[in-house]
Amino acid sequence: MSPEALRETLHGGQAGSGRGGVVAILTMSRHRRALFWAVLGSGLLAGLILLSLFKGAIALPAASLLQTLGSLIELGRLPDTREALILVNIRLPRTLLAMLVGAALAVSGAVLQGLFRNPLADPGLIGVSAGAALAAGLTIVLGETLLAPAFGKMPFAVLPVGAFLGGLGSTLMLYGIATRAGRTSIATMLLAGVAMGALSGALSGFLAYLSDDRQLRDLTFWALGSFSGASWTKLAAVAPAMIAILVAAPFLARGLDALALGEAEAYHLGLPVQRVKAAAILIAAVAVGASVAVAGMIGFVGIVVPHVLRILLGASHRLLLPFSALGGAVLLLGADIVARLVVAPAELPIGILTAAIGAPFFLWLLLRREVRSFE
């Protein structure tokens, strides 16, 4: 077939079908394709933000936003109305937190996939999520049982702090296990992460056995993930760390692209391989630890978003990392909206929705044999 005939088949013969539109997008130049997806993703995120602010167990009129903004500008304070309180104190911090957590999880997944040179690498593989969940379980069960009699009622803020420290501590432990003579073995870290995850799961199960009915309910909702407890306090606690890793992650793009060639090749290209590994592991630990601390266990975001973007944009981390932040924010904010509306006025744990999306996608990848190593 001649080039002209092929072009006509791609753009003309299929112009009336959805497949033709997809082919036309995928055949764009890299810069035009990136611009297209940036505009589309930003528009979708803006629409989801508005939907998240106005939809829920109590629907708010769009005029309430204008009234609230007007009162803030004119009076310097919130109007004393139910709509304004719901909008500013409940919906807005929840929306921002869902966006930040989604962006952090997706970026951590993209970083780890580049580090392991495997598109199925996930933050859960290195034990960060399991360590954070175990620390949260210890705080819920043993905090009240052992510490409350001596120190009084445990403040709720202890739970996110405990989860964050647990995720960071498990990562530092794995890093110590995998590092010998100044070199970190990725294969050792991966296998140790699997073992740590299994051990943390067993200990979390033991904590569930020891817990009472209320503690067991807290453990269950923590394990399934939710943004129902979002507040400005939680947002202020984790936003600096999450914003810092979202800003820092793109600086690893060159190093991760070089690592795709292999560690020896990256070293001969002048890349400080050990520093790139340490920075990537730290970014993943902070991102996942902070996310679990405020939202519980939310899976598959770190697999689905980077892999889809790799198909759409290519494997270059210069595009993959910032677009992962955008895609993760879109996915998790959309999932949170569905979680609020599908069984309203109750809420569905968001981890159920992400698993319902991610697990079939994961199986589809395996069945289609599209999972390939970067090596």
Summary of the structure (lengths in Angstrom):
residues: 375
radius of gyration: 22.5
end to end distance: 33.7
largest distance: 81.8
contacts: 1272
relative contact order: 0.15
helix: 78%
strand: 1%
